[in-house]
Amino acid sequence: MYVLRVEHSVPEYEAWKRAFDGDPLGRGAVGVRAYRVMRPVGDPGRVLIDLDFDDREPAERMLTRLRELWSRLPAATTPPDGELTEVMETGRY
């Protein structure tokens, strides 16, 4: 499994969440199997998003599409950052 981790500064979480829920890139259609939205307890002005993929290629395509989307953000906006990771092991207790 591959996880695309995105870190994003969001001055207004509710406005950001509406945009996220609008799903402008069609997450399901491009191979996202699941997602998680998290906010650091000490920094609610940031979100961390994990997008899960079964295969690497769709995850890489999504990162490319996200970077294209981010390039159109206003210049005063801090652009999000994304990183593709491969899950090597999971466990439960």
Backbone as CSV, one residue per row, in Angstrom:
resi,resn,N_x,N_y,N_z,CA_x,CA_y,CA_z,C_x,C_y,C_z
1,MET,0.851,-1.179,0.000,0.000,0.000,0.000,0.895,1.240,0.000
2,TYR,0.396,2.276,-0.622,1.089,3.554,-0.690,0.217,4.623,-0.044
3,VAL,0.874,5.537,0.656,0.165,6.633,1.312,0.754,7.943,0.821
4,LEU,-0.109,8.781,0.310,0.277,10.133,-0.062,-0.061,11.023,1.121
5,ARG,0.961,11.562,1.775,0.771,12.421,2.952,0.874,13.863,2.495
6,VAL,-0.135,14.644,2.821,-0.181,16.061,2.470,-0.246,16.863,3.754
7,GLU,0.575,17.908,3.846,0.527,18.852,4.964,0.131,20.198,4.404
8,HIS,-0.844,20.821,5.075,-1.458,22.017,4.497,-1.780,23.008,5.612
9,SER,-1.343,24.258,5.456,-1.757,25.320,6.383,-3.144,25.779,5.969
10,VAL,-4.049,25.867,6.933,-5.424,26.260,6.621,-5.900,27.313,7.612
11,PRO,-5.960,28.567,7.190,-6.384,29.621,8.104,-7.844,29.475,8.525
12,GLU,-8.668,28.880,7.672,-10.089,28.665,7.997,-10.438,27.218,7.685
13,TYR,-10.404,26.381,8.722,-10.611,24.940,8.528,-11.936,24.643,7.831
14,GLU,-13.026,25.265,8.258,-14.336,24.949,7.681,-14.377,25.245,6.179
15,ALA,-13.771,26.350,5.753,-13.715,26.675,4.321,-12.863,25.648,3.587
16,TRP,-11.726,25.296,4.173,-10.880,24.270,3.556,-11.627,22.948,3.440
17,LYS,-12.345,22.575,4.511,-13.053,21.283,4.528,-14.130,21.233,3.454
18,ARG,-14.816,22.346,3.231,-15.817,22.382,2.149,-15.149,22.124,0.796
19,ALA,-13.998,22.734,0.579,-13.266,22.522,-0.677,-12.802,21.065,-0.780
20,PHE,-12.301,20.518,0.312,-11.855,19.123,0.323,-13.030,18.194,0.020
21,ASP,-14.158,18.433,0.673,-15.338,17.596,0.459,-15.883,17.723,-0.964
22,GLY,-15.618,18.873,-1.615,-16.027,19.051,-3.006,-15.261,18.140,-3.956
23,ASP,-14.119,17.638,-3.507,-13.333,16.639,-4.230,-13.064,17.026,-5.685
24,PRO,-12.372,18.150,-5.911,-12.175,18.635,-7.274,-11.360,17.708,-8.167
25,LEU,-10.581,16.796,-7.590,-9.773,15.892,-8.407,-10.348,14.483,-8.498
26,GLY,-11.501,14.249,-7.891,-12.137,12.934,-7.972,-11.290,11.834,-7.352
27,ARG,-11.095,11.920,-6.054,-10.199,10.983,-5.372,-10.514,9.515,-5.673
28,GLY,-11.752,9.132,-5.564,-12.111,7.723,-5.796,-11.830,7.269,-7.214
29,ALA,-12.069,8.137,-8.172,-11.884,7.786,-9.582,-10.406,7.619,-9.942
30,VAL,-9.513,8.225,-9.179,-8.085,8.113,-9.503,-7.356,7.095,-8.623
31,GLY,-8.087,6.357,-7.800,-7.477,5.253,-7.069,-7.330,5.401,-5.577
32,VAL,-7.829,6.491,-4.992,-7.755,6.620,-3.529,-8.719,5.595,-2.917
33,ARG,-8.192,4.760,-2.016,-9.006,3.715,-1.368,-9.579,4.180,-0.033
34,ALA,-8.859,5.076,0.626,-9.303,5.603,1.922,-8.534,6.889,2.174
35,TYR,-9.048,7.703,3.090,-8.330,8.919,3.468,-8.546,9.198,4.939
36,ARG,-7.614,9.973,5.500,-7.706,10.441,6.877,-7.352,11.913,6.877
37,VAL,-8.131,12.707,7.592,-7.844,14.125,7.781,-7.548,14.308,9.265
38,MET,-6.387,14.890,9.561,-5.965,15.074,10.943,-5.513,16.506,11.144
39,ARG,-5.640,16.982,12.381,-5.101,18.297,12.737,-4.227,18.124,13.961
40,PRO,-3.029,18.703,13.940,-2.183,18.644,15.133,-2.893,19.319,16.310
41,VAL,-2.872,18.697,17.448,-3.546,19.220,18.634,-3.041,20.614,18.978
42,GLY,-1.750,20.834,18.839,-1.172,22.129,19.191,-1.181,23.143,18.060
43,ASP,-1.695,22.769,16.879,-1.682,23.675,15.738,-2.901,23.424,14.848
44,PRO,-4.093,23.872,15.287,-5.309,23.592,14.521,-5.374,24.336,13.184
45,GLY,-4.381,25.177,12.887,-4.324,25.867,11.609,-3.610,25.063,10.536
46,ARG,-3.305,23.812,10.839,-2.677,22.903,9.874,-3.492,21.629,9.787
47,VAL,-3.513,21.040,8.609,-4.113,19.721,8.455,-3.091,18.777,7.838
48,LEU,-3.225,17.534,8.201,-2.454,16.440,7.614,-3.475,15.515,6.970
49,ILE,-3.249,15.173,5.726,-4.173,14.312,4.997,-3.392,13.106,4.498
50,ASP,-3.887,11.920,4.783,-3.323,10.687,4.241,-4.297,10.139,3.211
51,LEU,-3.800,9.903,2.005,-4.585,9.279,0.941,-3.966,7.913,0.680
52,ASP,-4.759,6.855,0.834,-4.273,5.481,0.671,-4.527,4.981,-0.746
53,PHE,-3.515,4.320,-1.309,-3.587,3.746,-2.650,-3.102,2.298,-2.613
54,ASP,-3.656,1.475,-3.481,-3.156,0.108,-3.616,-1.867,0.063,-4.427
55,ASP,-1.738,0.963,-5.398,-0.616,0.933,-6.330,0.112,2.273,-6.379
56,ARG,1.372,2.221,-6.734,2.221,3.408,-6.746,1.854,4.400,-7.855
57,GLU,1.607,3.912,-9.055,1.375,4.811,-10.186,0.193,5.763,-9.974
58,PRO,-0.959,5.280,-9.521,-2.057,6.232,-9.272,-1.706,7.258,-8.197
59,ALA,-0.934,6.851,-7.200,-0.519,7.782,-6.143,0.396,8.861,-6.719
60,GLU,1.313,8.469,-7.592,2.199,9.443,-8.223,1.412,10.400,-9.121
61,ARG,0.432,9.869,-9.845,-0.405,10.734,-10.687,-1.189,11.729,-9.842
62,MET,-1.708,11.268,-8.708,-2.456,12.165,-7.828,-1.557,13.261,-7.289
63,LEU,-0.327,12.933,-6.903,0.590,13.949,-6.405,0.880,14.982,-7.499
64,THR,1.055,14.531,-8.719,1.270,15.456,-9.833,0.062,16.367,-10.016
65,ARG,-1.137,15.799,-9.965,-2.359,16.600,-10.125,-2.523,17.587,-8.973
66,LEU,-2.198,17.156,-7.756,-2.279,18.064,-6.607,-1.300,19.219,-6.760
67,ARG,-0.092,18.922,-7.191,0.902,19.991,-7.365,0.448,20.986,-8.426
68,GLU,-0.192,20.505,-9.474,-0.742,21.411,-10.486,-1.825,22.291,-9.879
69,LEU,-2.700,21.693,-9.069,-3.754,22.451,-8.394,-3.144,23.487,-7.452
70,TRP,-2.151,23.086,-6.678,-1.522,23.991,-5.723,-0.812,25.141,-6.422
71,SER,-0.312,24.920,-7.617,0.399,25.984,-8.334,-0.525,27.129,-8.712
72,ARG,-1.828,26.891,-8.674,-2.806,27.929,-9.008,-3.321,28.673,-7.773
73,LEU,-2.803,28.327,-6.599,-3.208,29.031,-5.379,-2.654,30.450,-5.403
74,PRO,-3.307,31.376,-4.722,-2.788,32.747,-4.658,-1.358,32.769,-4.133
75,ALA,-0.569,33.701,-4.636,0.851,33.782,-4.271,1.053,33.968,-2.769
76,ALA,0.120,34.618,-2.095,0.256,34.866,-0.656,0.001,33.603,0.171
77,THR,-0.503,32.570,-0.455,-0.817,31.329,0.242,0.419,30.444,0.328
78,THR,0.659,29.876,1.499,1.749,28.908,1.636,1.307,27.618,0.962
79,PRO,2.044,27.170,-0.060,1.593,25.978,-0.771,1.690,24.738,0.103
80,PRO,0.753,23.821,-0.053,0.827,22.548,0.670,2.059,21.772,0.233
81,ASP,2.366,20.743,0.959,3.475,19.871,0.616,2.960,18.442,0.610
82,GLY,3.432,17.640,-0.333,3.011,16.249,-0.407,4.208,15.330,-0.529
83,GLU,4.058,14.130,0.029,5.128,13.144,-0.033,4.502,11.761,-0.167
84,LEU,5.028,10.965,-1.082,4.543,9.607,-1.283,5.365,8.654,-0.431
85,THR,4.682,7.793,0.322,5.354,6.813,1.157,4.814,5.427,0.833
86,GLU,5.621,4.426,1.105,5.203,3.034,0.950,5.062,2.430,2.336
87,VAL,3.927,1.802,2.590,3.707,1.155,3.887,4.506,-0.145,3.903
88,MET,5.391,-0.247,4.847,6.252,-1.431,4.946,5.705,-2.430,5.965
89,GLU,5.011,-1.923,6.968,4.509,-2.816,8.007,3.432,-2.105,8.797
90,THR,2.437,-2.824,9.210,1.428,-2.297,10.120,1.201,-3.324,11.224
91,GLY,0.657,-2.870,12.309,0.358,-3.788,13.420,-0.736,-3.202,14.286
92,ARG,-1.311,-4.024,15.097,-2.342,-3.601,16.049,-2.078,-4.238,17.393
93,TYR,-2.452,-3.526,18.435,-2.319,-4.052,19.797,-3.660,-4.027,20.475
